[in-house]
Amino acid sequence: MHRALKPVIGMIRAALGRSRTDREAELMTQLIKSPRSSILLLGDSLVATSQAQVGNRDLIMGAVGRSRIADVVALISRIKSNGLWDKAGGFVVGVGINDAEWCEGEDLQSRAIYFRSMLDALVRACLDRPVAILTITEPDKEGAQVDRFSRELIERQNAEIRAFNQRAIVFDMNASFRASMAKAGLPVSSGFSDGVHISELGYQHWKPLLHECIQAIRQH
């Protein structure tokens, strides 16, 4: 294994290594113990691996590796059913890549329509709380994990996310991440560890952008 890959692979394993049940139980415990309402970071391993909540008392990490949009909607429902809605001050959601796996079928139009319906369910579930949705960070052209996902479907899903800009804060993470890498004179490929997951170098650009999005929720 290349030495440069070891840190980010360790972060990815940490994000994926615990069960969804364990992570959700930890989230509920944090909400119960929180003396104030918090901004919840929800989504998949890209959000989880960022560890953006570290050093920020108003943030709680609820992202779980391999999550799909339906998992996030279900988690918000469980927060309500556990009587913890008053502890949720807002949401930042980064999800969608796992909804674009080829193994789910080749009818991309139907899958895009489904994703749109789940975005609607997500926004409705958040009620009066501010919610920011990140566009999906589109995979690189090459990499060990790239062929698992439909690039066309990801593009359609991103179009669906952008169409919600009147109902949610839409943060174009995909465009912003690529622009940040280009501004630094770095090839986009160096921002990925396997073509899909963000590398340690990539997180030096991705994480500050995530904090920009979080700040938009704070100021809402």
Secondary structure as UniProt FT lines:
FT   HELIX           3..5
FT   HELIX           6..17
FT   HELIX           20..33
FT   STRAND          38..43
FT   HELIX           45..50
FT   TURN            51..55
FT   TURN            57..58
FT   STRAND          59..61
FT   TURN            65..66
FT   HELIX           69..81
FT   TURN            82..83
FT   HELIX           85..87
FT   STRAND          88..94
FT   HELIX           97..100
FT   HELIX           102..104
FT   HELIX           108..125
FT   TURN            126..128
FT   STRAND          131..134
FT   TURN            144..145
FT   HELIX           146..148
FT   HELIX           151..162
FT   TURN            163..167
FT   STRAND          169..171
FT   HELIX           173..183
FT   TURN            184..185
FT   HELIX           188..191
FT   HELIX           200..218
//
